[in-house]
Amino acid sequence: MNHQSSIIKTNDGGNNWIKQKSPLKEEIWNAFFLNENMGWAGGDGIIKTTNGGGVVSVKDEKELRNNLPEQIELFQNYPNPFNPKTAISFQLSAISSVKLKIFDILGREVAMLLDEKLDAGSHRVIWDASRMASGIYFYRLQARSVDGKQAGNFAKTKKMILLQ
């Protein structure tokens, strides 16, 4: 498939749509927006907007591959303390089999957020703890490379606080 993709945008909650050309050669398969003006869309590269629709930067697939993380890392959840949702971010240096679990203060597993194979790069998972009691919880990332680029297993645990 080698066609020009397009982006559609709305300024009025979906009543009217404006079509824009995308600088990406292939289709766009994902979009993420922080607010009404700043967001990213991805396909064979990543495009970014800071003004609600106009493209301000483009990174192609080759440039993205060259910017992959050099190691696996688990970051502190944000916000922390949280109520009732928090984001857990991590990065992978190679395609990996990943498990992300939540444990209570007694070490009992209370949630399995991920159990799948993920591509190298940065990842973020949202945990909605609205049905959980206030207290201290732990999240544990386990990752094992599946493409032979990285030896061994990775496991790290971090603490977070839920205030309901």
C-alpha positions, 0 to 999 in steps of 0.5 A: 500500500503506497498512497497519500494519507489524509487527516481530518480535523474538527473545531466544533465537536464533530459537526464539521470536518476539515480534510488536510494532507498528511506528510506521511506516505502510508496510513495513519494508525494511531493518534494521541492528544494531550489537549485540544492543540498538542498531539501526535499521529503515527504511521510510517513516521510521527507527525506533531501539532502544537496548534490544533492541526497544522503539522509542525514536525515530522519524523520518518520511520528511519529516524524513529528506528535510530532513536530507540531506547538503549535499555529497558526502563520503568518510570515512576507513575504520574501522578503519584499520589493519584485518585483514581487514575495514574499513568505508568510509563516504560521503554523497551530497547527491543521487541519484548514479551511484557507483563505489567502487574499491580500488587497490594501492600500484602503482595497479592496481585490485584490487576494485570495491566499487560501480558503481551508482546510489544515493540521497542520504544516508549509505552504508557498504560493508564490504571483506573483504580476507582474500585480499589481501596486507598493505600500503597500499591506496587507495580512490576514490569517484567520484560524478556526480549523476543528478537535476540537483540537483548540478553536476559530478563528485566524486572523492576518494581515501583511503589505508588499511593492511591488516595480515594 
